Amino acid sequence: MINMDFPRKQVGFFPTPVTELKRLTEKLHGPKIFIKRDDLTGLAFGGNKTRKLEFFIGDALSKGCDTIITGGAEQSNHCRQTAAACAVSGLECHLVLGGSEPEIPQGNLLLDKLLGAHIHWDSKFRKGEMIPQISKELTLQGKKPYPVPYGGSNEIGVLGFVEAIKELKLQLSGMNEKISHVVFASSSGGTHAGLVLGKYLFEQKFDLIGIEIDKAEYEGLSYPDHLLKLTNAGAKFLGIDCAFTKNDFILRNEYLGGGYGVIGDLEKKAIKLLAETEGIIVDPVYTGRAFGALIDLIEKGEFASEDKVLFWHTGGSPSIFSYAEDLL
Ligand SMILES: *Cc1c(COP(=O)(O)O)cnc(C)c1O
């Protein structure tokens, strides 16, 4: 039996819009291009983590927790959305950020501070490695902390993107459209795992093309192994009687460039092109890279002209302000 009846707290505004990118389609002479605007989830500048947080906050509240703790890079979109979700839910928020405090906070970090988050710096790591330690300290202080893993990627976070497929299915049928491919940034895995599970549950036919963003390992696992493990954990949690294998994933790993958060020509050109043709801003770390990959795949002729490709805009725009020198 499929169980989708989990505690959930509304912190975003759904459905996010789906539109056709007519000017971009014309310019690239390839397949018809659509966009799903998860940069418009409405939670303090939006993004894909809002979908996951609805389930984390719901779970934390139902368990009587009063504090959320999570972690990420200095410019983490996940941390910024967590801080906002906590603010609107009356929860205390602790963030473990990689690096050290900059002189002037910019982008997401500035927002974390405005949103009232308590920030802990980890000079060595950027994937929330200090969460268990700080969680313990908070418990000793008499708080009831709820840890959310890096990127919100566990079986609970995955539910957000299972729901997102249901949302997209309804929108597409309302528009009388069929999509052949969905292209998106795949990084801590919750988005990709949820999309794969949602596609299975809601019987969608499109190919899900994940663009790998970060070549670093996940708790000793390669990214494809981590993603597979996460998807099967999600399947078990939902009660789906199906074992997923590596054949269920399309991951493109040729766009990693200089590594996580390193801006190259691919990202720079992609950001400018989408801004100038459609008035839409993608971010330097995730969506700029994924959108750059989509342009490259179109230019290489990987899609047929009758294909319809949906680019899932997963958000991230505030980080643009901390990369001004790399972008101009
Ligand atoms: C976190 C993030 C992603 C990747 O989603 P995962 O679920 O971590 O794979 C993509 N785009 C943006 C803007 C993000 O913040």
The ligand as a Gaussian input file, in Angstrom:
#p B3LYP/6-31G(d) Opt

LIG

0 1
 C       19.767000      22.045000      -3.484000
 C       19.601000      22.592000      -4.825000
 C       19.543000      21.757000      -5.949000
 C       19.759000      20.283000      -5.895000
 O       18.739000      19.566000      -5.252000
 P       19.110000      18.234000      -4.479000
 O       17.835000      17.744000      -3.943000
 O       20.108000      18.637000      -3.432000
 O       19.760000      17.296000      -5.440000
 C       19.337000      22.328000      -7.189000
 N       19.199000      23.662000      -7.319000
 C       19.257000      24.501000      -6.268000
 C       19.119000      25.950000      -6.514000
 C       19.463000      23.994000      -4.985000
 O       19.528000      24.842000      -3.938000

